[in-house]
Amino acid sequence: MPTDSSRVAIVTGAARGIGAATAKRLAADGMAVAVLDLDASACAGTVDEITGAGGSAVAVGADVSDAAQVETAAGKVAAELGPPVVLINNAGIIRDNLLFKMSDDDWDMVLGVHLRGAFLMSRAAQKFMVEQRFGRIVNLSSSSALGNRGQVNYSAAKAGMQGFTKTLAIELGPFGVTANAVAPGFIATDMTAATAARVGMGFEEFQEAAASRIPVRRVGQPGDIAHVISFLVSEGAGFVSGQVIYVAGGPLC
């Protein structure tokens, strides 16, 4: 069984936010990390931080909803770093609106990046995992999977991630591959800042309002999610599979 230091991870949507925090955490855990985002140049900051700390990382540009680009990206990672056996499907976008205002494109783009993207990336990576008889897939769901006004597309995508995860766990488990989902609550990122702007609130005020409703009385940070992902992809988490872990500062009703 390879050690963490010889394992290769792909983190999608890793130019910033939860993806960047996760890429840096996995690199600190000793993994070589492919920092993947739509534009490879946007990944430079994350890659520089990892390599500056003595880690190994490469920037990869790909649209995760495009099958050809995903296959090319997976091949590039395997050639430059080694077979990817850890995959974090974090890439995501929001196109929020109430149902009667939501366009076909708003729906298709969100479902395309989240669900189709996770499907294509997982399909491309699983062959390396099966060959190595070891693999870890973590899909980013969300508390919005439980329903959230103005996010019918995003909520559907994030709920879909949970069924997708459980099925991967069933199909890939016999090959030493686990699949789990992490469902963040309120995390302070560019995406939640965009939501604040959409509803006409300053980001600080938006965070304070959210924190007042969270039992631990603070909003989450990208590092809170990266920490949970670090556990799920570890050697010690080999008997945890098909689970959805809500990381939200308290129970959700």
C-alpha positions as a Markdown table, in Angstrom:
| # | Residue | x | y | z |
|---|---|---|---|---|
| 1 | Met | 0.0 | 0.0 | 0.0 |
| 2 | Pro | 1.5 | 3.4 | -1.0 |
| 3 | Thr | 2.1 | 6.0 | 1.7 |
| 4 | Asp | 0.4 | 9.4 | 1.6 |
| 5 | Ser | 3.7 | 10.9 | 0.3 |
| 6 | Ser | 3.4 | 8.8 | -2.9 |
| 7 | Arg | -0.3 | 9.5 | -3.5 |
| 8 | Val | -1.6 | 11.9 | -6.1 |
| 9 | Ala | -4.7 | 14.0 | -5.5 |
| 10 | Ile | -6.8 | 16.0 | -7.9 |
| 11 | Val | -8.8 | 18.9 | -6.4 |
| 12 | Thr | -11.3 | 20.6 | -8.8 |
| 13 | Gly | -12.3 | 24.2 | -8.4 |
| 14 | Ala | -9.0 | 24.7 | -6.5 |
| 15 | Ala | -8.1 | 28.2 | -7.5 |
| 16 | Arg | -9.7 | 29.6 | -4.4 |
| 17 | Gly | -12.0 | 29.0 | -1.5 |
| 18 | Ile | -12.7 | 25.5 | -0.2 |
| 19 | Gly | -10.8 | 24.0 | -3.2 |
| 20 | Ala | -7.6 | 26.0 | -2.5 |
| 21 | Ala | -7.8 | 25.2 | 1.2 |
| 22 | Thr | -8.2 | 21.5 | 0.5 |
| 23 | Ala | -5.4 | 21.4 | -2.0 |
| 24 | Lys | -3.0 | 23.1 | 0.5 |
| 25 | Arg | -4.1 | 20.7 | 3.3 |
| 26 | Leu | -3.6 | 17.6 | 1.2 |
| 27 | Ala | -0.2 | 18.8 | 0.1 |
| 28 | Ala | 0.6 | 19.4 | 3.8 |
| 29 | Asp | -0.5 | 15.8 | 4.4 |
| 30 | Gly | 2.2 | 14.8 | 2.0 |
| 31 | Met | 0.3 | 14.3 | -1.2 |
| 32 | Ala | 1.2 | 15.5 | -4.7 |
| 33 | Val | -1.7 | 17.7 | -5.8 |
| 34 | Ala | -3.2 | 18.6 | -9.1 |
| 35 | Val | -4.8 | 22.0 | -8.7 |
| 36 | Leu | -7.5 | 22.0 | -11.3 |
| 37 | Asp | -9.7 | 24.9 | -12.3 |
| 38 | Leu | -11.3 | 26.3 | -15.5 |
| 39 | Asp | -8.2 | 28.5 | -16.1 |
| 40 | Ala | -4.8 | 27.0 | -15.2 |
| 41 | Ser | -3.3 | 30.5 | -14.6 |
| 42 | Ala | -5.9 | 31.1 | -11.9 |
| 43 | Cys | -4.3 | 28.2 | -10.0 |
| 44 | Ala | -0.9 | 29.8 | -9.8 |
| 45 | Gly | -1.4 | 31.3 | -6.3 |
| 46 | Thr | -2.4 | 27.9 | -4.8 |
| 47 | Val | 0.4 | 26.1 | -6.6 |
| 48 | Asp | 3.0 | 28.6 | -5.5 |
| 49 | Glu | 1.9 | 28.4 | -1.9 |
| 50 | Ile | 2.2 | 24.6 | -2.0 |
| 51 | Thr | 5.5 | 24.5 | -3.7 |
| 52 | Gly | 6.8 | 27.3 | -1.5 |
| 53 | Ala | 6.1 | 25.2 | 1.5 |
| 54 | Gly | 8.0 | 22.3 | 0.0 |
| 55 | Gly | 5.1 | 20.4 | -1.5 |
| 56 | Ser | 4.5 | 19.1 | -5.0 |
| 57 | Ala | 1.7 | 20.6 | -7.1 |
| 58 | Val | 0.8 | 21.3 | -10.7 |
| 59 | Ala | -1.8 | 23.6 | -12.2 |
| 60 | Val | -4.3 | 22.0 | -14.6 |
| 61 | Gly | -6.9 | 23.9 | -16.7 |
| 62 | Ala | -10.1 | 22.1 | -17.6 |
| 63 | Asp | -13.8 | 22.5 | -17.8 |
| 64 | Val | -15.1 | 19.6 | -15.7 |
| 65 | Ser | -18.3 | 19.5 | -17.7 |
| 66 | Asp | -16.4 | 18.7 | -20.9 |
| 67 | Ala | -15.6 | 15.0 | -21.3 |
| 68 | Ala | -12.7 | 15.5 | -23.7 |
| 69 | Gln | -11.1 | 18.1 | -21.4 |
| 70 | Val | -11.5 | 15.9 | -18.4 |
| 71 | Glu | -9.8 | 12.9 | -20.0 |
| 72 | Thr | -7.0 | 15.1 | -21.2 |
| 73 | Ala | -6.6 | 16.6 | -17.7 |
| 74 | Ala | -6.5 | 13.1 | -16.0 |
| 75 | Gly | -3.9 | 12.0 | -18.5 |
| 76 | Lys | -1.8 | 15.1 | -17.8 |
| 77 | Val | -1.9 | 14.5 | -14.0 |
| 78 | Ala | -1.0 | 10.8 | -14.4 |
| 79 | Ala | 1.9 | 11.7 | -16.7 |
| 80 | Glu | 3.3 | 14.6 | -14.5 |
| 81 | Leu | 2.6 | 13.4 | -11.0 |
| 82 | Gly | 1.5 | 9.8 | -11.1 |
| 83 | Pro | -1.8 | 7.9 | -11.1 |
| 84 | Pro | -4.4 | 10.0 | -9.2 |
| 85 | Val | -6.0 | 8.0 | -6.5 |
| 86 | Val | -7.6 | 10.8 | -4.5 |
| 87 | Leu | -10.3 | 13.0 | -6.1 |
| 88 | Ile | -12.1 | 15.9 | -4.6 |
| 89 | Asn | -15.0 | 17.0 | -6.7 |
| 90 | Asn | -15.3 | 20.6 | -5.5 |
| 91 | Ala | -15.8 | 22.6 | -8.7 |
| 92 | Gly | -19.1 | 24.5 | -8.6 |
| 93 | Ile | -20.9 | 27.6 | -9.6 |
| 94 | Ile | -24.1 | 29.4 | -8.6 |
| 95 | Arg | -26.8 | 30.9 | -10.8 |
| 96 | Asp | -29.3 | 31.8 | -8.1 |
| 97 | Asn | -32.9 | 32.9 | -8.9 |
| 98 | Leu | -36.4 | 32.1 | -8.0 |
| 99 | Leu | -38.0 | 29.3 | -10.0 |
| 100 | Phe | -40.1 | 31.5 | -12.2 |
| 101 | Lys | -37.1 | 33.7 | -13.1 |
| 102 | Met | -34.6 | 30.9 | -13.7 |
| 103 | Ser | -33.5 | 30.4 | -17.2 |
| 104 | Asp | -32.7 | 27.1 | -18.9 |
| 105 | Asp | -29.1 | 28.1 | -19.0 |
| 106 | Asp | -29.0 | 28.8 | -15.3 |
| 107 | Trp | -30.3 | 25.3 | -14.7 |
| 108 | Asp | -28.1 | 23.5 | -17.2 |
| 109 | Met | -24.9 | 25.3 | -16.2 |
| 110 | Val | -25.2 | 24.5 | -12.5 |
| 111 | Leu | -26.2 | 20.9 | -13.0 |
| 112 | Gly | -23.5 | 20.6 | -15.6 |
| 113 | Val | -20.6 | 21.8 | -13.5 |
| 114 | His | -21.7 | 20.1 | -10.3 |
| 115 | Leu | -23.2 | 16.8 | -11.3 |
| 116 | Arg | -21.9 | 16.1 | -14.8 |
| 117 | Gly | -18.5 | 17.4 | -13.7 |
| 118 | Ala | -18.4 | 15.0 | -10.7 |
| 119 | Phe | -19.5 | 12.2 | -13.0 |
| 120 | Leu | -16.9 | 12.8 | -15.6 |
| 121 | Met | -14.0 | 13.4 | -13.2 |
| 122 | Ser | -14.9 | 10.3 | -11.2 |
| 123 | Arg | -15.2 | 8.2 | -14.3 |
| 124 | Ala | -11.8 | 9.4 | -15.5 |
| 125 | Ala | -10.1 | 8.9 | -12.1 |
| 126 | Gln | -11.6 | 5.5 | -11.1 |
| 127 | Lys | -9.6 | 3.5 | -13.5 |
| 128 | Phe | -6.4 | 4.6 | -11.8 |
| 129 | Met | -7.9 | 3.8 | -8.4 |
| 130 | Val | -9.1 | 0.4 | -9.5 |
| 131 | Glu | -5.6 | -0.4 | -10.9 |
| 132 | Gln | -4.0 | 0.7 | -7.6 |
| 133 | Arg | -6.6 | -1.1 | -5.5 |
| 134 | Phe | -6.9 | 2.1 | -3.5 |
| 135 | Gly | -8.9 | 5.2 | -4.0 |
| 136 | Arg | -10.7 | 8.1 | -2.2 |
| 137 | Ile | -13.4 | 10.2 | -3.7 |
| 138 | Val | -14.9 | 13.1 | -1.8 |
| 139 | Asn | -17.8 | 15.0 | -3.4 |
| 140 | Leu | -18.9 | 18.4 | -2.2 |
| 141 | Ser | -22.6 | 18.6 | -1.4 |
| 142 | Ser | -24.1 | 21.4 | 0.7 |
| 143 | Ser | -26.7 | 22.2 | 3.3 |
| 144 | Ser | -28.6 | 23.6 | 0.4 |
| 145 | Ala | -29.4 | 20.0 | -0.5 |
| 146 | Leu | -32.1 | 20.2 | 2.1 |
| 147 | Gly | -33.7 | 23.1 | 0.2 |
| 148 | Asn | -32.8 | 26.8 | -0.1 |
| 149 | Arg | -34.9 | 29.6 | -1.5 |
| 150 | Gly | -33.6 | 30.9 | -4.8 |
| 151 | Gln | -31.4 | 27.9 | -5.4 |
| 152 | Val | -33.6 | 25.3 | -7.0 |
| 153 | Asn | -30.8 | 24.4 | -9.4 |
| 154 | Tyr | -28.0 | 24.4 | -6.8 |
| 155 | Ser | -30.1 | 22.5 | -4.3 |
| 156 | Ala | -31.0 | 19.8 | -6.9 |
| 157 | Ala | -27.3 | 19.5 | -7.9 |
| 158 | Lys | -26.1 | 19.2 | -4.3 |
| 159 | Ala | -28.9 | 16.7 | -3.4 |
| 160 | Gly | -27.9 | 14.7 | -6.5 |
| 161 | Met | -24.3 | 14.6 | -5.3 |
| 162 | Gln | -25.5 | 12.6 | -2.3 |
| 163 | Gly | -27.1 | 9.8 | -4.3 |
| 164 | Phe | -24.2 | 9.9 | -6.7 |
| 165 | Thr | -21.8 | 9.4 | -3.8 |
| 166 | Lys | -23.7 | 6.5 | -2.2 |
| 167 | Thr | -23.8 | 4.7 | -5.6 |
| 168 | Leu | -20.1 | 5.2 | -6.2 |
| 169 | Ala | -19.4 | 3.7 | -2.7 |
| 170 | Ile | -21.4 | 0.6 | -3.6 |
| 171 | Glu | -19.8 | 0.1 | -7.1 |
| 172 | Leu | -16.2 | 0.9 | -6.2 |
| 173 | Gly | -16.0 | -0.5 | -2.7 |
| 174 | Pro | -14.8 | -3.9 | -3.8 |
| 175 | Phe | -11.8 | -2.3 | -5.4 |
| 176 | Gly | -10.5 | -0.5 | -2.3 |
| 177 | Val | -12.2 | 2.8 | -3.2 |
| 178 | Thr | -14.3 | 4.8 | -0.8 |
| 179 | Ala | -16.7 | 7.6 | -1.7 |
| 180 | Asn | -18.1 | 10.2 | 0.7 |
| 181 | Ala | -19.7 | 13.6 | 0.5 |
| 182 | Val | -19.1 | 16.6 | 2.6 |
| 183 | Ala | -22.0 | 19.0 | 2.9 |
| 184 | Pro | -20.9 | 22.5 | 4.2 |
| 185 | Gly | -23.2 | 24.9 | 5.9 |
| 186 | Phe | -22.3 | 28.6 | 5.7 |
| 187 | Ile | -18.6 | 28.9 | 4.7 |
| 188 | Ala | -17.1 | 32.4 | 4.1 |
| 189 | Thr | -16.0 | 32.2 | 0.5 |
| 190 | Asp | -16.4 | 34.3 | -2.7 |
| 191 | Met | -19.5 | 32.3 | -3.4 |
| 192 | Thr | -21.3 | 33.3 | -0.2 |
| 193 | Ala | -20.1 | 36.9 | -0.7 |
| 194 | Ala | -21.9 | 36.8 | -4.1 |
| 195 | Thr | -25.0 | 35.5 | -2.4 |
| 196 | Ala | -24.8 | 38.4 | 0.1 |
| 197 | Ala | -24.6 | 40.8 | -2.8 |
| 198 | Arg | -27.6 | 39.2 | -4.5 |
| 199 | Val | -29.8 | 39.8 | -1.5 |
| 200 | Gly | -28.4 | 43.3 | -1.0 |
| 201 | Met | -26.4 | 42.9 | 2.2 |
| 202 | Gly | -22.8 | 43.7 | 3.1 |
| 203 | Phe | -20.7 | 40.6 | 3.5 |
| 204 | Glu | -19.8 | 41.3 | 7.2 |
| 205 | Glu | -23.5 | 41.9 | 8.0 |
| 206 | Phe | -24.4 | 38.7 | 6.1 |
| 207 | Gln | -21.9 | 36.6 | 8.1 |
| 208 | Glu | -23.1 | 38.1 | 11.4 |
| 209 | Ala | -26.7 | 37.2 | 10.6 |
| 210 | Ala | -25.7 | 33.7 | 9.6 |
| 211 | Ala | -23.5 | 33.2 | 12.8 |
| 212 | Ser | -26.4 | 34.2 | 15.0 |
| 213 | Arg | -28.4 | 31.1 | 13.7 |
| 214 | Ile | -25.5 | 28.7 | 14.0 |
| 215 | Pro | -25.1 | 26.8 | 17.3 |
| 216 | Val | -21.3 | 27.4 | 17.5 |
| 217 | Arg | -22.0 | 31.1 | 16.8 |
| 218 | Arg | -19.6 | 31.5 | 14.0 |
| 219 | Val | -19.5 | 30.9 | 10.2 |
| 220 | Gly | -17.3 | 28.3 | 8.8 |
| 221 | Gln | -14.0 | 28.8 | 7.1 |
| 222 | Pro | -12.6 | 26.9 | 4.1 |
| 223 | Gly | -10.1 | 25.2 | 6.5 |
| 224 | Asp | -13.0 | 23.6 | 8.4 |
| 225 | Ile | -14.0 | 21.7 | 5.3 |
| 226 | Ala | -10.4 | 20.9 | 4.3 |
| 227 | His | -9.9 | 19.3 | 7.7 |
| 228 | Val | -12.8 | 16.9 | 7.3 |
| 229 | Ile | -11.7 | 16.0 | 3.7 |
| 230 | Ser | -8.2 | 15.3 | 5.0 |
| 231 | Phe | -9.7 | 12.7 | 7.3 |
| 232 | Leu | -11.9 | 11.1 | 4.7 |
| 233 | Val | -9.0 | 10.6 | 2.2 |
| 234 | Ser | -6.7 | 9.2 | 4.9 |
| 235 | Glu | -5.6 | 5.6 | 5.4 |
| 236 | Gly | -7.6 | 5.5 | 8.6 |
| 237 | Ala | -10.9 | 6.3 | 7.0 |
| 238 | Gly | -11.0 | 3.1 | 4.9 |
| 239 | Phe | -14.1 | 1.9 | 6.6 |
| 240 | Val | -16.0 | 5.1 | 6.1 |
| 241 | Ser | -17.8 | 5.1 | 2.8 |
| 242 | Gly | -21.1 | 6.2 | 1.3 |
| 243 | Gln | -21.6 | 8.8 | 4.0 |
| 244 | Val | -22.8 | 12.4 | 3.9 |
| 245 | Ile | -21.1 | 14.6 | 6.6 |
| 246 | Tyr | -22.7 | 17.9 | 7.3 |
| 247 | Val | -20.1 | 20.4 | 8.4 |
| 248 | Ala | -22.4 | 23.3 | 9.5 |
| 249 | Gly | -21.6 | 24.2 | 13.1 |
| 250 | Gly | -24.6 | 22.3 | 14.4 |
| 251 | Pro | -27.5 | 20.1 | 13.4 |
| 252 | Leu | -29.7 | 21.1 | 10.5 |
| 253 | Cys | -33.5 | 20.6 | 10.5 |
